[in-house]
């Protein structure tokens, strides 16, 4: 039997990879170790022949084709190719439906990385995740929810009460197993996050899981999180509403908004 050349082996392996999925040298197994230079040349030839496209340094993908030409790789696939990371910041708030802001720089959470990176057309900034280690089978949606609770006072285009109402709507639609996993992750987050989540779960009638969170909190500690009336049990969970300085700021902001509307009319 005739021995296959490196480019033939590479072409066969590439054909098995779904279109639009980013891959690196590691998918070629032993070839990436023993014949790395030959592998790099073979991949470069496939790029020249437009059989594959470069995503960013050291990574490639098979483009989908339409009548207008090759389609680029999706934003979600670019983020997934980074490994065990998940969306954070304003991008996560937008994905959860809490905020309408669309950020120019995408934030992703990772246990140790903390830098910026350019991925094709995407500007990515790594931020440290609260979890010191993100499990391989982690439910990223749950981590995004907990991060949103953690930063509830700093969500663009949404008040803390707006955020809680949206998260309550999401959590009410979870299966019991998903809520249990959410509580498991929450035990690694600050007490104020556990307090807000406990109040949400109590209102959503997850009494047993609410008790798990309650047992981890100091009964004498109050949490200034800016919530006013989104949940009926805020006082029970020591969740303190806006203070005097916050209300003064809110009145000034309301006055300026009314003046701006008066000028426009």
N, C-alpha and C positions, 0 to 999 in steps of 0.2 A: 504494500500500500504506500502511495506517495505521501511523504511527510508534508504537513501543512506549514505554510509560512506564518510568521508572526501576524502579519496583517490579516490573513484569512481567519486565524483564530480570533483575533480582536473583532473582526467584522461579524463573525458568528455570535460572539458573546454580546456585542452591542445590539444585534437584532433581537435578542431575548429580553432586552430592557424596554419597559413601556415607554412610549413617546411622551416627552415632557418631563420625565423623571431624571433628576440630576444624579450623576454617578462620578466616582473618582477612580484612581488607580487600583484601589483595594478590591474592586469587583472582579478583577482579572486574576486573583489568587496568586499562585506561585509565580506566574509570569511577571507580576509587579515587583518581585524580589530578584529573580534570577536573570530576567531580560528587561530591566526597566528602561534602558535607553532605547532598545528596539521597540518597546511598547509605546514610549513617548513619540517616536518617529511615526509609528503606525497610526496613532491617534491624530497626529498633525496632518497626515495624508488624508484621513477621513474628514477632517475639518476643511481642508482644501477642496475636497470633492463634494462638500456640503452635505455629507451623510450625517454628520453630527455638528453641533455648535458648542463653542466654549461658553460656560456659564460665568465662571470667574476662575482665578488661578488654580490649576490642577483639577478642575471639574468640568464635566461636559453633559450634554443631553441630546437626545434624538428629537429634532423639532417636528411638530405637527405641521402639515402643509395644507394650504387652501389655495384658492384660485389667485389670491393676491401674493402668495409666497409663503415663506416659513414663518410660523408663529413663535413668538418669544416665550420664554419660560415664565410661569406664573409666580406672583409674589409669595404665595403660600409655599410653593415648592422650594423657593430660594431660602426661606426661613427654615423649612424642615431639613434642608441639606446641611444646616449648621450643627445638627446633632440634637442633643437633649436640651433644648431651649424652648421657651414659650413667649408669646406676645406679652408686652408689659406697657405701662404708661398710657398715653392718650390713645394709642392704637388699640390696646385692649379695651379701654373704656368705650371706644367706638364700636368694637366687635360685640360687646355686651349690650349695646343699645342704650348706654347711660349718657353718652355724649355724642354730639354730631361733629366734633372736631376731627379733621383728617390731618395727622401730623406729616411734616415733610421728612422727618427722621424717624424711622421705626425703632422702637425700643424692644429688646428681647432680654429675658431674664436668664441668668446662668449663675451657678453657685460661686464661681471664682473669677470668670472673665470680667474685665471692666475696661473697655476700649471702644473705639469707633472702627467701622469697616465699610468699604464700598463693595457691594455685590451687584455687578452689572449696572442697572439703573437704580438700585436700591441703596439708600444710606441707612446703615444700621448702627445703633449704639447699644452696647451690652451694659446691662445693669445687674447688680448682685441680687439674686433671688433670696427670699427669706429662708427657704429650705437650704440647708447646708449640702444636701445631696438630693438631686431630682431623680426619682426612680425611673427606670426604663419604661415602665408601663404607666407612668403618671398620667392622670387626667388633667390636661392643661387648662380646660375650662374651669375646673374647680380652683386651681391655683390663681387664675385670672380673677375669679370672684373674690378670693381672700385678699389679693393684692388691692383690688378696688376698695374693699372695706378698710384696709390698712391706710389707704390714701384718700379716704372719703371726704376730707376737708379740702382737698386740693384737686378735685376733678373739674376740668374746664367745662363750662356750659351746663353745669348741673349742681344743684345744692345737695348737701348731705341727705336731706329728706327725699329728693328726687332719686338719688342713687339707691337708697334703701328700698324705696317702692319698686324700682325696677328689679333689684336683686331678689326681693321677696317674690315677685312675679315669676322669675326664673326658677328659684328654688322650689316653689310650690309644685312645679311640673316635673321634678326629679323623682325617680324611683327611690325606694327606701335605701337600697344598697349604695346609690350615688350620694345620698345625704350622709350616710355613715362614713364614706370615704372623705367627704368634705370636712366632717368633724375630726377625723383622724389627722388630716393635714392642718386643721386649725390649731391643734395642740402645739404646733411649732411656731405659732404666730404670737404677737404681743397680747397682753390681757384685754386691751380695748377692742381688738378684733374678735376675740372669743366672746366678749360681752355683747357686742353688736350682733354677732351671729347667733348667740344664745337667745337674744330677744326676737330675732327673726324666726328662729326655729320654734320658739314657744308660740308665736303668733300663727305659725304654719302647722301647729299641733304635732310637733315631733317632741313629745314630752320627755321620753327617755334620753334622747340625744341632747336635749336641752340641759338635763340634769348632769350629764357628763361634763359639759362646759362650765356649768355653775360651780361644780366642785373644784375647779381649778382657779377660781377667782377669789381675791380677798374681799370679804363682805363689807369692809370699811372704805374701800377705794372707790372714788368717783372718776368718771371718764368724760372729759370735756371734748365732745365730738361734733358739736354743732347741730344735733338733731332737735327738732321742735315738736312735731306732731305726726310723724310718719307711722309710728307704732304706739299702741295704747299702754305698753308696759315699759316705757323708757325709764321711769323712776325706779321701778322694781329692779332693773339691771344697772342702776346707778349711772345711767347715761344722761349727762347734764347737757341742757340745751344751750343756745347762744347766750353769752354773758352780756353785760352792759355795753362793753366796747364793741362787740359784734353788732348789737342792735343799733348803736349809734352809726356805725359804718353802713349798715343796711338802710337806715333812714337817709343818709347823705346820698347813697347810690340811687335810691328811689327818687329823691329830689332832682338829681342831675338827669335821670332818665326822663322824668316828666318835663323838665325844661327843654331837653332835646326834642321830645315829641311835639311840644308847643311850637318850637321854631320851624319844624318840618311842616306843620299844618297851616 
